Amino acid sequence: MKSLNPITKAARLLAAATALVLGLHPLAQAAETTPAEVKLDYAYYSPVSLALRHFGWLEKALPQTKVTWVLSQGSNRSLEYLNSGGVDFGSSASLAAVLSRANGSPIKSIYVYSRAEWTALLVRKDSPYQSLADLRGKKIAATKGTDPYLFTLRALQQAGLGKNDVELVHLQHPDGRTALEKGDVDAWAGLDPHMAASELQAGSRLLYRNPDFNSYGVISVTEKFAKEHPQTIETVIGAYEKAREWALHNPDELAGLLASESGLPLDVAKLQLSRTDLKNARLGPQDLVASKAAAPILVSEELVRRGVNVDQVIDQLIETRFNPVAVARQ
């Protein structure tokens, strides 16, 4: 019998899971109670969220609901807000969402807000380090629980190093940039737009980059919210799709908006956006495969609870039933 390739196998699993979910929780059920308030994060690493907030499209789509926006500085903050009820929709790196669910957070990822090369390992412009191996015993700033942190672990592993072979300094992304430029750390796991700003303004050098080690950006909700408010999720995704389409067709205006919101120069915003792909917002089999390829680092570095089946966690995390809604409303 001919074996299935990973993406074909994943596609069949997704189709079966989607059919089961739709059978249990049809979208066309009685109208839900519209929430009095919907809380979302926005982030400089998610340009589409800036456009959605700026133009007020969600407020127009939910006229009877108070829409509250919360600034997120990184995936760890976004997921903290989501799990504490500070937001209903949280924007994070997909692998950070996997880590959160693997450690007990009942969340579902429902939408891709970008596929970007948004992280790399940087050193100062005058740094003597030329390879990952040179970082043995050195200080690396990284924000624990975020894509740059997980990127760093995967990069080190590729070079034959583990997290105990370096000194990881846990700083939020802007503080990591400052620490690098002041010389308080030897390297920094950067995140755009802070990474782009450090490159252009301080001459920081990309020591190691690998697009395949960057996970995509997802919007997640809690299982409870997904069960109680599927129609609200449809509306939010529809508004995100409107913002994404605007962003695709107005790149110069998007760069200007990112610069204005973040307080960074226009050339920094343009560099960030040059590494950001907004063309495919739908979760699919390729996302299952990509997430599962990254999963071993979570186990080998003991970042998840003992005995957790990370592949199963990923199957439970990625929720595709809202994809057709977004397509239909374009």
N, C-alpha and C positions, 0 to 999 in steps of 0.2 A: 504493500500500500504506500502510495506517495505521501510523504510528510508535508505538512503545511508550513510555509514560511512564517516567521513571527508576526508580520503585519496581517497576513490573511487569517491566522489563528486568532489574533487580537480582535480583528473585525468581527469574526463570528461570536466571540465572547461578548463583545459590546452589543451586538445585535440581540443576542439572547437576553442579556441583562436589561437592555432597554425595553424589550418586549415584556419582560416580567414586571418591571417598574411601572410601565404604562398600564398593564393589566391590573395592578394593585392600586395605583394612584392615577387614574386617568385625568388628563389636563382638562377635559371637557366636563368636569363635575360642577356641582352647584357653585354659584359665585361665592368666593371667599369673603371674609370680613376684611376690608381694606385697613391696613395698619394706620394708626393716627400719625405715626412718625416713621420715617425710613432713614437710617443712618448709614452713610457710606464714607469710606476714606478716599482721599485723593493724594497723589504723590508725584514728585518730580520725576521719578523713574517710570511713571505711567502717564505719558503725555495725553493719551485719550481721556483720562480722568480729568485733566485740566480743561480740555475743550468742553466736556460735558458740564462741568461745574460753571465754566465761564458763560456759556450760552443759555443755561437754565432750561435745557430741553427736558430734563427729568421732572423739574417742577411743573412744567406745562403738561407733561404726561400724567402726573399725579396731583391734580389741582386740589383734591380734598385732603392731601397728606402733607405734613411738614417734612421737608427734606433737609437733613442736617449733614454737613460735611466736616470731616475730621482729617487733619493733615497727618500723614504717616511718613516717618523718616526711614523706614526699612521693613522688610518682611517680618522680622521679629515683633516689631511694634504693631503692625497690621494684624497679625495673628493673635497677639495679646488682646487687642481691642475686640476682635471677633469673638474670642472665647470668653471675654468678660462681659459681653453685651454692649461694649462701647460703640461698635458698629454692627450693622447687619450684613454688609458686603465689604469684604476685605481683600486688598490687592497685595499679592505676594508672589515670590518665585515659586514655581510648581514643586520643586524639591523641598523647599521649606514647608509647603503645605503637606507633603508626604510625611515629613518629620513630625509635624504637629499631630496629624491623625495617628501616626504610629505610636505616639506617646499618650494617646487617650482622648484627643480632642475630636468630637463627633462632627466633622465638617465635610462639605462636599464642594469640589471645584466645578464651576459651571460655565466658565467663559475664559477665553484667552485674550488678554488686553494687549499683549505684544510678544513678539519673538525677537529678542535682542541679544547682541553681544554686549552686555552691560557690565561685565566684570572681567578683571584681569589682575595680575600681580604687578605692582608698580614699585620702583625704587627711585631714589633721587637722581637727578641728572648727573651728579658727580660720583655716583655709587660705583664701587669696584666690582659689584656682583654681576655676573654674566649668565648664570644658569641657576636652576632650582637647587642643584646640589650645593651651590655656594651659600644657601640659606641655612644649612645645618647649624644649629646652636644660636641662630639669630632671632630677633624679635620681629614678629609679623602682626600688624594690626588687622583685626577682622571682627565683624559683628556676628556674634554667635547666633545660630539659628537662621541665618540669611544665605542667599545664594553665593555671595563672595566667600563666606566661611566654608561652605561645602565645596565650592570651586577650589579653594586652597587645599583642602584635605585630599581631593582627587588629584590635584597637580602634584602634591608632595608624594602621594602614593605612586604615581607614575615615575617619579624620580627615585623610588626606593626609600622614601622617608615616611615617617608617621608623625602624628601631632606631638608625640613626646620627643621628637628630634629637633623641634623648634620651640620657641616661646611665643605662644599665641596671646596677644594682648587684646582683650575684648573692649572695643570702643565702637560707638555709633559712627556711621559712615563719615559725617563731617569732621568728627574728632579724629578719626583715623587719618584723614588727609592732613590735618594740622600736625599730628604726631610725626608723620613721615617727613613733611617739609621742614619741621623744626629739628629733625634728627633724633627724636625720641624712640623711633623704631627703625628697623632696617628695611622693611618692606611693608606694603599695605595692600590688602585685598580690596581694591577700589570698586565703586559703584557709580555709574553715571547718574546725574550730571557732575558729581563731585570728581570723578575720575577724569572726565574730559577737561574740567576746569584746572585740575592739577597739571595735566599734560601741557595745556596752553599757557597757563599763568605762571607755573613754577618750573616748567621744563621736565617734569617727572617722566620717567621712561618706563615703557611697558616691558617688564622683564619676561613675563610669560603670558601668552594669550592662547585660548583654545575655544573656539565657538561651540564645539561639541560638549564642553563642560559647563556651558551656560544653560540653565534651565529656562523654560519659557515662563511668562508672567500670567498668573491666573487670578480670577475673582472667585472667592469662596464664600459660602454661607454655612450656617449650622444646619444639621439635619432637621432640627425642629422648625426652623424658618422655611426650609424647602418643603416640608410637609404641610405647614399651615398657610403658606403664602406663595403657591406656585404662579398665580397670575401676576402678582407683584414682581416676581423674578422675571417673568416674560416681559413686563413693562420696562424694567431696569435694563435688561439686555437689549431690548429694542432701542432704548435711548442711547445706550453705549454704541450700538451699531450706527446710529445716526452720527454720533461724534466721531466714530472711526472713519466713516465715509468722508466726512468733512476733512479730517486730518489727512487722508490719502490724497484728496483733491486740492488741498491748500497747504503744501509743505512750508512755504515761506511764512504764511500766517501762523502756522503751528510753531515754527521756530521762534517767532516773535512772542507768541503767548508763553512758551516755555521759558524764554529769557525773562519776560516780565514777571511771571509768577515766582520763579526761583531766585530772581535778583542777579542772575549770571549774565555775562556778555552774550551777544548774539552768536559769536563764533563758537562759543562753548555749546550752546543749544544746538547749533547745526552739526557739530561733531557728534554729539550724542545721537541725534536723529539719523545721522548717516549709518549708524550701527543698529538701527531699530527697524524691524519689519512688522508692519501693521496689516499685511495682506490677508492673513488667515486667522480668523478669530475663533474658529470652531474646533472643539476637542474631538480627537479621532484616534484611530488605531495607532498612528505614528506616535502619539503622545504617551500611550501605554508603553510602547516599546522603549521610547527614550527614557521615561521615568524608571522603568525596570532595569535599564542598563546602568543607571546611576545608583540604584538601590544598594548594591553591595557595600559601598563606602559607609552607609549608615549603620550596617551591621558590624563591619570590621573595626570601625572606630568607636563601637559601643555607644552610639548616639540614640538608639532605640531600646525599648525595654526588652529584656531577655525573653526569647521564645516567640517574639513577634514575627509573623510571616509578612515581610514587607511587600512582596508581590501581591498578596491578598489585600493588603492595605491600599495599594494603588488601584486595584480593581474596584474597591469600595469608594475610593475618593473621587475618581473621575466620573462625573455625571453628564451624560450626553443628551438626556431627554429634552433639554431646552434648546438645543442647536437648531432644530427645524423651525422653531418659533422665530428665532432671530432671522433666519433666511426668509421666511414668509413675509416678514414685516418690512423688508428692505424695498 
